[in-house]
Amino acid sequence: MRTRAVGTAAGIISWVGLALAVLLVVHVVLTVGGANPANPITTTVKELAEPAALAFKNLFSPQDAKLAVIVNFGLAALFWLGVRAIVLKLVRRLN
């Protein structure tokens, strides 16, 4: 029973961490690619990505707005992948 619970928790953590990182990367791609900022997909992704970026969303403020999105949201994506890896390792130790 415990093995199953740990496996389920690890699976959920893995998917959530990956989904947050992918969301942030999609926001970077849409921004750098010049997607229409008024498009509902673009605005929805931006609205979801900003809270997921935590304090990284304005960590660096270069002159170029696209570079700022690449650096800040890219760092946030790496952060979530790192958190995912660490938490997965800890959860799997419970097994």
N, C-alpha and C positions, 0 to 999 in steps of 0.2 A: 504494500500500500504506500509506504513512504517513497519507494523508488518511483512509483507512478506520479505521485504528487510533485516530487522534485523534477521529474521529466516534464510535467505539464508547466510548472513554474518557469523552468528554463526555456521552454518553447515560447511562452508568452513574452518573457523578457527579451528573447532573441528577436521576435517579430516586432515588438514595440520599438526597440532600439534601432533596428534596421529601418522601420517605417519613418521614424523621425529623421534619420540621416538622409534617406531618399527624398523626403519632403523638402529638406533644406537644399539638396543638390538640384532638385527640379526647380526650385525658386531661383537658384543661381543661373541655371540654363535658360529659363524664361527671361530673366532680366538681361543677361549678357546677349542672348539671342535677339533681343529687341521685340519681345512679344508685346502686343497691344495692352497697355496698362488698364484699359477700360474693359477688357474681355473678362467675362465672369470666371473663367478658369484661372486666368492670371491673378485676379483679385482674390479669389478663394485661396489659391496656393500661398499668396503673400500674407493673407490674414492668418493662415495656419502656421506659416513658417516663422513669422515674427515672434510669437511667444515661445516657440520651440528653440529659437536661437538664444534665449536667455539673455545674459549680459554681453554676449558676443556680438549682438546685432549692431552695436555702435562702439566696439572696442577700438577699432582703427578708423580714422577719418581722412583718407587720402582725397585729393582734389577730384579724381575721377570717380563718379558715383558707381559705375559698373565694377571698378576695382574694389571699392568698399564692399559691395555685395559679395564678390568672389572671396575676398579675404575673410570678412566677418562671418558670413553664413557658411563658408567652407570650413572655417575653424570650428563652428558650432557642430557641423556634421561629423568632423573628426572627434570632437568631444563625445558625442552620443555613441559613436562606434567604440570609443575607449571605455565609456561607462558600461556599455553593453558587454564588452569582453570581460571586464572586471567583475561585474555582477554575475555573469554566467559562470565564471570560475568559482566564485563564492557559493553560488547555489549548488553547483555540481559537487562541491566538497561535502555538502550535507548528505549526500547519498551514501 
